Amino acid sequence: MAAFGSFALLIALILAVYNLFAGGVGLRLQAVGGGATRVAPERLLETARRAGIAGFAAVTAAAFALVWSVFHNDFTLEYIVEHSNIALPSAYKFAALWSGQEGSLLLWCWLLATYGFVLRLTDGEDKRLHAYAGTILAGVQVFFLILVNFVAMPFSLVRGGVAPPDGNGLNPLLQYPEMVIHPPMLYLGYVGFTVPFAFALGALMMRYPGEKWIHITRRWTMFTWMFLTIGIFLGMHWAYAVLGWGGYWGWDPVENASLMPWLTGTAFLHSVMMQEKRGMMKSWNVWLIFSTFLLSILGTLLTRGGLVSSVHAFAQSSIGTWFVVFLGIVLAVCAFTYIVQKDHLKTEHQIESLVSRESSFLFNNLVLLAACFTILWGTLYPVLSEYVDGTKKTVSGAYYSHVMVPIGVFLLLLTGVGPLLAWRASSLKSMRRNFVWPVVAFWVALIGCMVAGVKVWGDEGVFYAAVTWSLAAAVTTAIVSEFVRGAMVLHRQTGRNLASSAVLLTRRNTRRYGGYVVHLGVVLIFLGFAGYAFNRSAEKEMPPGSAVTVGPYRLVNLGNTEESNANYDTEFAQLDVYEHGKKILDQPMAPEKRVYLVNGQPQTIVANHSTLLWDLYVVYEGKNPDTGMPIIKVFLNPLVSWIWIGLAVTVFGTLLALVPTLQPVRVAATVPVVHANSDGRATAGGEGWPS
């Protein structure tokens, strides 16, 4: 299989190079008029498109060859020796594909080839723009295929040519169910942003008229953003369940690397609405998507180049130089194209009022970019400090918290304010109508926090938590009022009940109301984040029969148990849980400490009893070497479940926004029907629902 996989990657590289040059020549001939040449530009572009499709087949064959080798324990391959072993469960053999540098780069190539395959099969809407995008994708693919063919080769044979009887096994941190889906989701986001980047750069190169390129790429961008969101939160849940430190986000450099393109991608999704509606922020949008792609490549560099110390990162590698050069080339191409075509991006309108939806989008962009720059500076500071004075200076989590918590609270405020403002300018009457109930909800929630005993003014973290919960109440009220207002109009018009009217309202403008659902998901996520200010913990050496108390819970140690299987030895405690003196679980909680046989590496398996109010999170930290007694650490983490619920709501809202809007048949109406007024709200009157 090694020869087959290597040959498939070489063929894929040849096809990608042909796709790049044939596509580039064909587009050039098309631009200058190819009639005088012997080769028709359209024919050349078609061969380039087919080369891209064939390249997908070649990369797929290579990926299949590596997975086949993992499942068949082919220890003649160095990569398989380093990242798999005979006793590794089948589900985790898939994870071996992305557990190492060479395999993860092959996954990058395969996902990019898959995106390109879909793009090349759906080029009917605008063949020339798709040809530009496909050619740019081929250029990116050439870079990654050069890496897997000549720099980080997944099919390298073991030194000496003698296969060992077994491999070194998969990293224990990756032997967790979520790690079978977390990296692919994250990569679908990272790699997927290449597509809107290619469309944006191609549209700028060809001076594409109007805003149609945004309409074409909107679904690509939203799908990609959704996958990246899922990947980030699955990573958070993995860190929460496996690392055993009681939290879900530690401002680790590789965590930051995934968050930065998410922030700029989020800004892009919001600001493109200004370009669609008002012809504004064209330069912003181009550079936002350029930056998102560049940050995705930077994230890949941080993970694979060994620039930063991280539990997620691979070892030091010379591959970082290749990524730095590639980043420089991409940035130069983007800057040159922008400078040459800058006059094509002139803004058609200006912001007319600070109290308008345009202003809220602008503030939203500025805040998201400020957050991205804060994280970028903190992530790269150790690298820059070492380069300047030879000393690697780290940035603590306090730096991020001090800056990012206020930024997050302000973003939550904008989440509620933006949709309530009208385009161009908001009248005092409309603001009074739209903001009165959210403001009431904010103050009711804040006063409720104080009445419940939350010391709002005593601690900075508690203060921000109370403000976050109050803003969550206000934003939820604003979102619900938008649904209720439109549903009431449809109820009066059609006689449907409110629930049915709300469903019909959503189907008639899935993008807008799907966006509201996404905002609601964000509110729930922030609700969970705010609970962090009230985390409690207790740590105790616990011989059998002893107990530890945290909050309303009392945990009694029934004893320790040791077990073994072909993959690892495990030791775990068994703890009965009592709440206010009453036993609440039929089975004891059983936090584990595993040691994997093939490499002797340990792993923590957390026991977690989760409710909507809080998580009872228990870690078995091993035995005290002096006494031989087990050490148990217990965390009580409020509202964590709402983070994962918020993710589910966010994903649902994104999928809803991707559903085509219901287009009713236009007929002359004798009764008022609902349509959108100038500020985008549902009102009665008119002749039919606007398409």
C-alpha positions as CSV (number, residue, x, y, z in Angstrom):
1,M,0.0,0.0,0.0
2,A,2.9,2.4,0.6
3,A,3.8,2.4,-3.1
4,F,0.1,2.8,-4.1
5,G,-0.4,5.7,-1.7
6,S,2.8,7.5,-2.7
7,F,1.9,7.1,-6.4
8,A,-1.6,8.4,-5.8
9,L,-0.2,11.5,-4.1
10,L,2.3,12.1,-6.9
11,I,-0.5,11.9,-9.5
12,A,-2.6,14.3,-7.4
13,L,0.2,16.8,-7.3
14,I,0.6,16.6,-11.1
15,L,-3.1,17.0,-11.6
16,A,-3.2,20.0,-9.2
17,V,-0.2,21.7,-11.0
18,Y,-2.0,21.2,-14.4
19,N,-5.2,22.5,-12.9
20,L,-3.4,25.6,-11.6
21,F,-1.5,26.4,-14.9
22,A,-4.2,25.4,-17.3
23,G,-6.8,27.3,-15.4
24,G,-4.5,30.4,-15.1
25,V,-3.7,30.3,-18.9
26,G,-7.3,29.7,-19.8
27,L,-8.5,32.6,-17.7
28,R,-5.8,34.9,-19.1
29,L,-6.7,34.0,-22.7
30,Q,-10.4,34.5,-21.9
31,A,-9.6,38.0,-20.5
32,V,-7.6,39.2,-23.5
33,G,-9.7,37.4,-26.0
34,G,-8.7,33.8,-27.0
35,G,-10.0,33.8,-30.5
36,A,-6.6,34.4,-32.0
37,T,-5.0,31.4,-30.3
38,R,-5.1,27.8,-31.4
39,V,-6.4,26.7,-28.0
40,A,-9.9,27.8,-27.0
41,P,-9.9,29.2,-23.5
42,E,-13.2,27.4,-22.7
43,R,-11.7,24.0,-23.6
44,L,-8.6,24.6,-21.6
45,L,-10.7,25.6,-18.6
46,E,-12.7,22.5,-19.0
47,T,-9.6,20.3,-18.9
48,A,-8.5,22.1,-15.8
49,R,-11.8,21.5,-14.1
50,R,-11.6,17.8,-15.0
51,A,-8.1,17.6,-13.6
52,G,-9.4,19.0,-10.3
53,I,-12.1,16.3,-10.3
54,A,-9.5,13.6,-11.1
55,G,-7.3,15.0,-8.3
56,F,-10.0,14.4,-5.8
57,A,-10.0,10.7,-6.8
58,A,-6.2,10.5,-6.5
59,V,-6.2,12.1,-3.0
60,T,-9.1,9.9,-1.9
61,A,-7.1,6.9,-3.0
62,A,-4.1,8.0,-1.0
63,A,-6.2,8.6,2.1
64,F,-7.8,5.2,1.7
65,A,-4.4,3.6,1.4
66,L,-3.3,5.2,4.8
67,V,-6.5,4.2,6.6
68,W,-6.2,0.6,5.1
69,S,-2.7,0.4,6.4
70,V,-3.7,1.5,9.9
71,F,-6.5,-1.1,10.0
72,H,-4.2,-3.9,8.7
73,N,-1.4,-3.0,11.1
74,D,1.1,-2.3,8.4
75,F,4.1,-1.5,10.5
76,T,6.4,-1.2,7.5
77,L,5.2,2.4,7.5
78,E,6.8,4.7,10.0
79,Y,3.7,6.7,10.4
80,I,1.7,3.6,11.4
81,V,4.4,2.6,13.9
82,E,4.3,6.0,15.6
83,H,0.5,6.4,15.8
84,S,-1.1,2.9,16.1
85,N,-0.8,-0.5,17.6
86,I,-2.4,-3.9,17.4
87,A,-4.6,-3.5,20.5
88,L,-5.9,-0.1,19.5
89,P,-9.8,-0.2,19.2
90,S,-11.1,0.1,15.7
91,A,-12.8,3.5,16.2
92,Y,-9.5,5.0,17.2
93,K,-7.7,3.6,14.2
94,F,-9.5,6.2,12.2
95,A,-8.2,8.9,14.6
96,A,-4.7,7.7,13.6
97,L,-5.2,9.4,10.3
98,W,-5.0,12.9,11.9
99,S,-3.1,12.1,15.1
100,G,0.3,12.9,13.5
101,Q,1.7,15.6,11.3
102,E,1.9,13.6,8.1
103,G,-1.6,12.2,8.4
104,S,-3.2,15.5,9.4
105,L,-1.7,17.2,6.3
106,L,-3.1,14.4,4.1
107,L,-6.5,15.0,5.7
108,W,-6.1,18.7,4.9
109,C,-5.4,17.7,1.2
110,W,-8.4,15.3,1.1
111,L,-10.9,17.8,2.6
112,L,-9.7,20.5,0.2
113,A,-10.0,18.1,-2.7
114,T,-13.5,17.2,-1.6
115,Y,-14.5,20.9,-1.4
116,G,-13.0,21.4,-4.8
117,F,-14.8,18.4,-6.2
118,V,-18.2,19.8,-5.0
119,L,-17.4,23.3,-6.3
120,R,-16.4,21.9,-9.8
121,L,-19.6,19.9,-10.0
122,T,-21.8,22.9,-9.1
123,D,-20.4,25.6,-11.5
124,G,-23.5,26.2,-13.5
125,E,-24.4,29.4,-11.8
126,D,-21.4,31.3,-13.1
127,K,-18.7,29.3,-14.8
128,R,-16.1,32.0,-15.1
129,L,-16.2,32.9,-11.4
130,H,-16.1,29.2,-10.5
131,A,-13.1,28.8,-12.9
132,Y,-11.3,31.5,-11.0
133,A,-12.2,29.9,-7.6
134,G,-11.2,26.4,-8.8
135,T,-7.8,27.7,-10.1
136,I,-7.1,29.4,-6.8
137,L,-8.1,26.3,-4.9
138,A,-5.7,24.3,-7.1
139,G,-2.9,26.7,-6.1
140,V,-3.5,26.0,-2.4
141,Q,-3.8,22.3,-3.1
142,V,-0.4,22.4,-4.8
143,F,1.2,23.7,-1.6
144,F,-0.2,21.0,0.6
145,L,0.5,18.2,-1.9
146,I,4.1,19.4,-2.1
147,L,4.3,18.9,1.7
148,V,2.9,15.4,1.7
149,N,5.0,14.3,-1.3
150,F,8.4,15.7,-0.3
151,V,8.4,17.1,3.3
152,A,6.0,15.3,5.6
153,M,5.4,12.0,3.8
154,P,2.8,9.7,5.3
155,F,4.0,6.6,3.4
156,S,7.7,6.7,4.5
157,L,9.0,3.2,5.3
158,V,10.6,2.4,8.7
159,R,14.3,2.8,8.9
160,G,16.2,-0.3,8.1
161,G,13.2,-1.8,6.3
162,V,12.4,-4.2,9.2
163,A,8.8,-3.9,10.5
164,P,8.5,-4.0,14.3
165,P,6.0,-6.5,15.8
166,D,3.8,-3.7,17.2
167,G,3.4,0.1,17.1
168,N,3.9,2.8,19.7
169,G,0.1,3.4,19.9
170,L,-2.1,6.4,19.6
171,N,-1.6,9.3,22.0
172,P,-3.8,8.5,25.0
173,L,-5.3,12.0,25.0
174,L,-6.8,11.1,21.6
175,Q,-8.4,7.8,22.8
176,Y,-11.7,9.4,23.6
177,P,-14.9,9.2,21.5
178,E,-15.1,12.9,20.7
179,M,-11.6,12.8,19.2
180,V,-13.0,10.7,16.3
181,I,-15.1,13.6,15.2
182,H,-13.5,16.8,16.7
183,P,-10.5,17.1,14.4
184,P,-12.4,16.4,11.2
185,M,-15.0,19.1,12.2
186,L,-12.3,21.6,13.0
187,Y,-10.5,20.8,9.7
188,L,-13.8,21.1,7.8
189,G,-13.8,24.7,9.1
190,Y,-10.2,25.4,8.6
191,V,-10.1,24.0,5.1
192,G,-13.6,25.1,4.1
193,F,-12.7,28.8,4.5
194,T,-10.4,28.3,1.4
195,V,-13.6,28.2,-0.7
196,P,-15.0,31.7,0.2
197,F,-11.4,33.0,0.1
198,A,-11.0,31.7,-3.5
199,F,-14.3,33.2,-4.6
200,A,-13.4,36.6,-3.0
201,L,-10.0,36.7,-4.6
202,G,-11.3,35.5,-7.9
203,A,-14.2,38.0,-7.9
204,L,-11.6,40.8,-7.1
205,M,-9.3,39.6,-9.9
206,M,-12.0,39.6,-12.5
207,R,-13.7,42.7,-11.2
208,Y,-16.9,40.8,-10.7
209,P,-19.9,43.1,-11.0
210,G,-22.4,43.6,-8.2
211,E,-22.7,41.5,-5.1
212,K,-23.6,38.2,-6.8
213,W,-20.3,36.5,-5.6
214,I,-21.5,37.0,-2.0
215,H,-24.8,35.2,-2.8
216,I,-22.9,32.4,-4.4
217,T,-20.5,31.9,-1.5
218,R,-22.9,32.6,1.4
219,R,-23.8,28.9,1.9
220,W,-20.2,27.9,1.6
221,T,-19.3,30.4,4.3
222,M,-22.1,29.4,6.7
223,F,-21.4,25.7,6.3
224,T,-17.7,26.3,7.0
225,W,-18.5,28.5,10.0
226,M,-20.8,25.9,11.4
227,F,-18.2,23.2,11.1
228,L,-15.6,25.3,12.8
229,T,-18.0,26.2,15.6
230,I,-18.8,22.5,16.2
231,G,-15.1,21.7,16.1
232,I,-14.2,24.4,18.6
233,F,-16.9,23.3,21.1
234,L,-16.1,19.6,20.7
235,G,-12.5,20.5,21.6
236,M,-13.8,22.4,24.6
237,H,-15.8,19.4,25.7
238,W,-12.8,17.1,25.2
239,A,-10.6,19.3,27.3
240,Y,-13.4,19.3,30.0
241,A,-13.8,15.6,30.0
242,V,-10.3,14.3,29.5
243,L,-7.7,16.8,30.8
244,G,-9.2,16.8,34.3
245,W,-8.5,20.3,35.3
246,G,-12.1,21.3,35.8
247,G,-12.4,23.8,32.9
248,Y,-13.1,23.8,29.2
249,W,-11.0,26.7,27.9
250,G,-7.5,27.5,29.0
251,W,-6.4,30.0,26.3
252,D,-4.0,27.4,25.0
253,P,-2.2,28.6,21.8
254,V,-3.8,26.0,19.6
255,E,-7.2,26.7,21.1
256,N,-6.6,30.3,20.2
257,A,-5.5,29.3,16.7
258,S,-9.0,27.9,16.1
259,L,-10.8,30.8,17.7
260,M,-9.2,33.6,15.6
261,P,-10.5,32.6,12.2
262,W,-13.9,32.0,13.8
263,L,-13.9,35.6,15.0
264,T,-13.0,37.1,11.6
265,G,-15.4,34.6,9.9
266,T,-18.2,35.8,12.2
267,A,-17.4,39.4,11.4
268,F,-17.5,38.6,7.7
269,L,-20.9,36.9,7.9
270,H,-22.3,40.0,9.6
271,S,-20.7,42.6,7.4
272,V,-21.6,41.0,4.1
273,M,-25.2,41.9,4.9
274,M,-24.2,45.6,4.7
275,Q,-22.7,45.0,1.2
276,E,-25.8,43.1,0.1
277,K,-28.3,45.6,1.4
278,R,-26.4,48.9,1.0
279,G,-23.3,48.3,-1.1
280,M,-21.1,49.2,1.9
281,M,-17.9,47.7,3.5
282,K,-16.7,46.1,0.3
283,S,-13.0,46.5,1.2
284,W,-13.7,45.3,4.8
285,N,-15.4,42.1,3.5
286,V,-12.6,41.3,1.1
287,W,-10.0,41.7,3.8
288,L,-12.1,39.9,6.4
289,I,-12.3,36.7,4.3
290,F,-8.6,37.1,3.3
291,S,-7.7,37.4,7.0
292,T,-9.9,34.4,7.9
293,F,-8.0,32.2,5.4
294,L,-4.6,33.5,6.5
295,L,-5.5,32.8,10.1
296,S,-6.6,29.3,9.2
297,I,-3.2,28.7,7.7
298,L,-1.6,30.3,10.7
299,G,-3.5,27.9,12.9
300,T,-2.2,25.0,10.9
301,L,1.3,26.4,11.2
302,L,1.0,26.8,15.0
303,T,-0.2,23.2,15.3
304,R,2.2,21.6,12.9
305,G,5.3,23.8,13.0
306,G,6.0,23.5,16.7
307,L,6.2,27.2,17.2
308,V,4.2,27.1,20.5
309,S,4.0,24.8,23.5
310,S,0.6,23.1,23.6
311,V,-1.0,19.9,24.6
312,H,-2.5,19.9,21.1
313,A,0.6,20.8,19.1
314,F,3.0,18.4,17.3
315,A,6.7,18.3,18.0
316,Q,9.2,20.8,16.7
317,S,9.5,20.6,12.9
318,S,11.1,22.3,10.0
319,I,7.8,22.3,8.2
320,G,7.0,25.7,9.8
321,T,9.3,27.4,7.3
322,W,7.2,26.1,4.4
323,F,4.1,27.6,6.0
324,V,5.7,30.9,6.7
325,V,6.8,31.2,3.0
326,F,3.3,30.1,1.9
327,L,1.7,32.7,4.2
328,G,4.0,35.4,2.7
329,I,3.0,34.4,-0.9
330,V,-0.7,34.4,-0.1
331,L,-0.5,37.8,1.6
332,A,1.5,39.3,-1.3
333,V,-1.0,38.0,-3.8
334,C,-3.9,39.4,-1.8
335,A,-2.3,42.8,-1.3
336,F,-1.3,43.1,-4.9
337,T,-4.7,42.2,-6.2
338,Y,-6.4,44.6,-3.8
339,I,-4.1,47.5,-4.7
340,V,-4.6,46.9,-8.5
341,Q,-8.4,46.5,-8.2
342,K,-9.1,48.9,-5.3
343,D,-11.2,51.2,-7.4
344,H,-13.6,48.4,-8.0
345,L,-14.4,48.3,-4.3
346,K,-15.7,51.8,-3.9
347,T,-18.5,52.1,-1.4
348,E,-21.9,53.2,-2.8
349,H,-23.3,54.6,0.4
350,Q,-22.2,56.0,3.7
351,I,-23.4,55.4,7.3
352,E,-26.2,58.0,7.7
353,S,-26.8,57.6,11.5
354,L,-25.0,56.2,14.5
355,V,-28.3,54.7,15.6
356,S,-28.7,52.3,12.7
357,R,-28.2,48.7,11.8
358,E,-25.1,49.7,9.7
359,S,-23.5,51.2,12.8
360,S,-24.2,48.1,14.9
361,F,-22.6,45.9,12.2
362,L,-19.6,48.2,12.1
363,F,-19.2,48.2,15.9
364,N,-19.6,44.4,15.8
365,N,-16.8,44.1,13.3
366,L,-14.5,46.4,15.3
367,V,-15.1,44.5,18.5
368,L,-14.6,41.1,16.9
369,L,-11.4,42.3,15.3
370,A,-10.2,43.7,18.6
371,A,-10.8,40.3,20.2
372,C,-8.9,38.6,17.3
373,F,-5.9,41.0,17.7
374,T,-5.9,40.5,21.5
375,I,-5.7,36.7,21.0
376,L,-3.2,36.9,18.2
377,W,-0.9,39.1,20.2
378,G,-1.1,36.9,23.3
379,T,-0.5,33.7,21.2
380,L,2.5,35.0,19.3
381,Y,4.1,37.0,22.1
382,P,6.2,34.1,23.4
383,V,7.5,33.6,19.8
384,L,8.2,37.3,19.3
385,S,9.9,37.7,22.7
386,E,12.2,34.8,22.0
387,Y,13.1,36.2,18.6
388,V,13.8,39.7,20.1
389,D,15.8,38.9,23.2
390,G,16.2,35.1,23.3
391,T,13.8,34.6,26.2
392,K,10.4,33.0,25.7
393,K,7.9,35.0,27.8
394,T,4.5,33.4,28.2
395,V,1.2,35.1,28.6
396,S,-1.1,34.0,31.4
397,G,-4.8,33.4,31.3
398,A,-5.3,36.5,33.3
399,Y,-4.3,38.6,30.3
400,Y,-7.0,37.1,28.2
401,S,-9.6,37.2,30.8
402,H,-8.9,40.8,31.7
403,V,-9.4,41.9,28.0
404,M,-11.8,39.3,26.6
405,V,-14.5,39.2,29.3
406,P,-15.5,42.9,28.7
407,I,-15.3,42.4,24.9
408,G,-17.5,39.3,25.2
409,V,-20.1,41.2,27.3
410,F,-20.1,44.1,24.7
411,L,-20.6,41.6,21.9
412,L,-23.5,40.1,23.8
413,L,-25.0,43.6,24.0
414,L,-24.6,44.1,20.2
415,T,-26.3,40.7,19.6
416,G,-29.5,42.1,21.1
417,V,-29.2,45.7,19.9
418,G,-28.3,45.2,16.2
419,P,-31.5,43.4,15.1
420,L,-33.7,46.0,16.8
421,L,-32.2,48.9,14.8
422,A,-33.5,49.9,11.3
423,W,-31.4,50.3,8.2
424,R,-30.2,53.9,7.5
425,A,-31.6,55.4,10.7
426,S,-33.9,54.4,13.6
427,S,-36.6,56.8,14.7
428,L,-37.2,57.6,18.3
429,K,-40.6,56.0,18.1
430,S,-39.3,52.7,16.8
431,M,-36.5,52.6,19.3
432,R,-39.0,53.2,22.1
433,R,-41.2,50.4,20.8
434,N,-38.4,47.9,20.3
435,F,-36.2,48.5,23.3
436,V,-38.6,49.0,26.2
437,W,-39.2,45.4,27.0
438,P,-35.5,44.3,26.6
439,V,-34.5,47.2,29.0
440,V,-37.1,46.1,31.5
441,A,-35.9,42.5,31.2
442,F,-32.3,43.6,31.9
443,W,-33.1,45.5,35.1
444,V,-35.5,42.8,36.3
445,A,-32.7,40.2,35.9
446,L,-30.1,42.4,37.5
447,I,-32.2,43.2,40.5
448,G,-33.2,39.5,40.7
449,C,-29.5,38.6,40.9
450,M,-29.0,41.0,43.8
451,V,-32.1,39.7,45.6
452,A,-30.9,36.2,45.2
453,G,-27.7,37.1,47.0
454,V,-25.3,37.6,44.2
455,K,-22.7,40.2,45.4
456,V,-22.7,42.2,42.2
457,W,-20.3,44.9,43.4
458,G,-17.9,42.7,45.5
459,D,-15.9,40.8,42.8
460,E,-15.1,41.7,39.2
461,G,-15.9,38.1,37.9
462,V,-19.2,38.1,39.7
463,F,-20.1,41.6,38.4
464,Y,-19.5,40.5,34.8
465,A,-21.5,37.3,35.4
466,A,-24.5,39.3,36.7
467,V,-24.3,41.7,33.8
468,T,-24.0,38.8,31.4
469,W,-27.1,37.1,32.8
470,S,-29.0,40.4,32.7
471,L,-28.0,41.0,29.1
472,A,-29.0,37.4,28.3
473,A,-32.5,38.2,29.6
474,A,-32.6,41.4,27.5
475,V,-31.4,39.8,24.3
476,T,-33.7,36.8,24.7
477,T,-36.6,39.2,25.2
478,A,-35.6,41.1,22.1
479,I,-35.4,37.9,20.0
480,V,-38.7,36.5,21.3
481,S,-40.4,39.9,20.7
482,E,-39.3,39.8,17.0
483,F,-40.9,36.4,16.6
484,V,-44.0,37.4,18.5
485,R,-44.5,40.7,16.6
486,G,-44.3,39.0,13.2
487,A,-46.4,36.0,14.3
488,M,-49.1,38.3,15.6
489,V,-49.4,40.0,12.2
490,L,-49.7,36.6,10.5
491,H,-52.2,35.4,13.1
492,R,-54.5,38.4,12.4
493,Q,-54.1,37.8,8.6
494,T,-54.5,34.0,8.4
495,G,-56.2,33.0,11.6
496,R,-53.5,30.5,12.5
497,N,-52.4,30.1,16.1
498,L,-49.3,31.9,17.2
499,A,-47.0,28.8,17.1
500,S,-48.1,28.0,13.5
501,S,-47.7,31.6,12.5
502,A,-44.2,31.7,14.0
503,V,-43.3,28.7,11.9
504,L,-44.7,30.2,8.7
505,L,-42.9,33.5,9.5
506,T,-39.6,31.7,9.9
507,R,-40.1,29.7,6.6
508,R,-40.8,32.9,4.8
509,N,-37.5,34.4,5.8
510,T,-35.3,31.6,7.0
511,R,-32.1,33.6,6.8
512,R,-33.3,36.3,9.1
513,Y,-35.1,34.2,11.7
514,G,-32.4,31.5,11.5
515,G,-30.0,34.2,12.5
516,Y,-32.2,35.1,15.5
517,V,-32.0,31.4,16.6
518,V,-28.2,31.5,16.2
519,H,-28.2,34.6,18.4
520,L,-30.3,32.8,21.0
521,G,-27.8,29.9,21.0
522,V,-25.0,32.5,21.6
523,V,-27.0,33.8,24.6
524,L,-27.3,30.3,26.1
525,I,-23.5,29.8,25.6
526,F,-22.8,33.1,27.4
527,L,-25.2,32.1,30.1
528,G,-23.0,29.0,30.7
529,F,-19.8,31.0,30.5
530,A,-21.0,33.3,33.2
531,G,-21.3,30.4,35.6
532,Y,-17.5,30.1,35.7
533,A,-17.3,32.9,38.3
534,F,-19.1,30.7,40.8
535,N,-17.0,27.5,40.4
536,R,-16.1,25.7,43.7
537,S,-13.7,22.8,44.3
538,A,-12.4,20.6,47.1
539,E,-9.5,18.2,47.1
540,K,-8.9,15.4,49.7
541,E,-7.0,12.3,50.4
542,M,-9.8,9.7,50.7
543,P,-9.3,6.2,52.2
544,P,-12.3,3.9,51.8
545,G,-15.3,5.1,53.9
546,S,-14.2,8.7,54.0
547,A,-16.3,11.6,52.5
548,V,-15.8,15.0,50.9
549,T,-18.4,17.8,50.7
550,V,-18.8,20.5,48.1
551,G,-21.9,22.6,47.8
552,P,-25.0,20.5,48.5
553,Y,-23.2,17.2,47.6
554,R,-21.4,14.7,49.8
555,L,-19.3,12.0,48.2
556,V,-18.4,8.8,50.0
557,N,-15.5,6.6,48.8
558,L,-16.6,3.0,48.6
559,G,-13.1,1.9,47.6
560,N,-10.7,1.6,44.7
561,T,-10.7,-1.0,41.9
562,E,-8.0,-2.0,39.5
563,E,-8.6,-3.6,36.1
564,S,-6.7,-4.4,32.9
565,N,-7.3,-5.1,29.3
566,A,-5.1,-5.5,26.1
567,N,-4.9,-1.7,25.7
568,Y,-4.4,-0.2,29.2
569,D,-4.4,-0.8,33.0
570,T,-6.9,1.3,34.9
571,E,-7.5,2.3,38.5
572,F,-10.7,4.0,39.6
573,A,-12.5,5.1,42.7
574,Q,-16.2,4.4,43.3
575,L,-18.1,7.2,45.0
576,D,-21.7,7.3,46.2
577,V,-23.2,10.7,45.9
578,Y,-25.7,12.3,48.4
579,E,-27.5,15.6,48.0
580,H,-28.9,17.0,51.2
581,G,-28.4,13.6,52.8
582,K,-30.3,11.7,50.1
583,K,-28.5,9.3,47.7
584,I,-29.2,10.5,44.1
585,L,-27.4,8.1,41.8
586,D,-28.1,4.4,41.3
587,Q,-24.5,3.7,40.3
588,P,-21.4,5.2,42.0
589,M,-19.4,7.8,40.1
590,A,-16.1,6.2,38.9
591,P,-13.3,8.6,38.0
592,E,-10.4,6.7,36.4
593,K,-6.6,6.9,36.0
594,R,-5.4,4.8,33.0
595,V,-1.9,3.8,32.0
596,Y,-1.5,2.6,28.4
597,L,0.5,-0.5,28.1
598,V,2.3,0.1,24.8
599,N,3.9,3.5,25.8
600,G,3.3,3.8,29.6
601,Q,1.4,7.1,29.2
602,P,-1.3,8.0,31.7
603,Q,-4.7,9.4,31.0
604,T,-7.4,10.9,33.2
605,I,-11.0,9.9,32.7
606,V,-13.4,12.3,34.6
607,A,-16.7,11.3,36.2
608,N,-19.3,14.0,35.7
609,H,-22.9,14.2,36.9
610,S,-24.4,17.0,34.9
611,T,-27.7,18.9,35.5
612,L,-29.1,22.1,34.1
613,L,-28.0,23.9,37.3
614,W,-24.4,22.6,37.7
615,D,-21.9,19.8,37.0
616,L,-20.5,17.6,39.7
617,Y,-17.1,16.9,38.2
618,V,-14.9,14.4,39.9
619,V,-11.2,13.6,39.2
620,Y,-9.2,10.7,40.5
621,E,-5.7,12.1,40.8
622,G,-3.9,8.9,41.8
623,K,-2.5,7.7,45.1
624,N,-0.4,9.6,47.5
625,P,3.0,8.0,47.2
626,D,3.6,8.4,51.0
627,T,0.4,7.0,52.3
628,G,-0.9,4.9,49.4
629,M,-4.3,6.5,49.8
630,P,-6.3,7.8,46.8
631,I,-6.6,11.6,46.2
632,I,-10.0,12.9,44.9
633,K,-10.6,16.3,43.6
634,V,-14.2,17.5,43.2
635,F,-15.5,20.5,41.2
636,L,-18.9,22.1,41.3
637,N,-19.2,24.0,38.0
638,P,-22.5,26.0,37.6
639,L,-24.4,26.2,34.3
640,V,-21.9,24.3,32.1
641,S,-24.7,22.3,30.4
642,W,-26.0,25.5,28.9
643,I,-22.8,25.8,26.9
644,W,-23.5,22.5,25.1
645,I,-27.2,23.3,24.8
646,G,-26.3,26.7,23.3
647,L,-24.1,24.9,20.7
648,A,-27.0,22.7,19.6
649,V,-29.3,25.8,19.3
650,T,-26.6,27.6,17.3
651,V,-26.1,24.7,14.9
652,F,-29.9,24.4,14.5
653,G,-30.2,28.1,13.7
654,T,-27.4,27.9,11.1
655,L,-29.0,25.0,9.4
656,L,-32.3,26.8,9.5
657,A,-30.7,29.9,7.9
658,L,-29.5,27.6,5.1
659,V,-32.9,26.3,4.2
660,P,-34.4,28.1,1.1
661,T,-37.0,30.7,1.9
662,L,-40.6,29.7,1.2
663,Q,-41.8,31.6,-1.9
664,P,-45.6,31.7,-2.0
665,V,-47.5,32.3,-5.2
666,R,-48.1,36.0,-5.8
667,V,-51.8,36.8,-6.2
668,A,-53.7,40.0,-5.9
669,A,-54.7,40.3,-2.3
670,T,-57.9,41.8,-1.0
671,V,-56.7,41.7,2.6
672,P,-53.5,43.0,4.0
673,V,-50.6,40.6,4.0
674,V,-47.3,40.7,5.8
675,H,-44.2,42.2,4.2
676,A,-41.0,43.8,5.3
677,N,-40.8,47.6,5.8
678,S,-37.7,49.7,5.4
679,D,-36.3,48.6,8.8
680,G,-36.7,44.9,8.0
681,R,-39.7,44.3,10.3
682,A,-42.9,42.4,9.6
683,T,-45.9,44.8,9.1
684,A,-49.3,44.5,7.6
685,G,-50.3,45.9,4.2
686,G,-49.2,45.6,0.6
687,E,-50.0,43.1,-2.1
688,G,-47.9,40.0,-1.3
689,W,-45.0,38.6,0.6
690,P,-41.8,39.9,-1.1
691,S,-39.5,37.3,-2.5
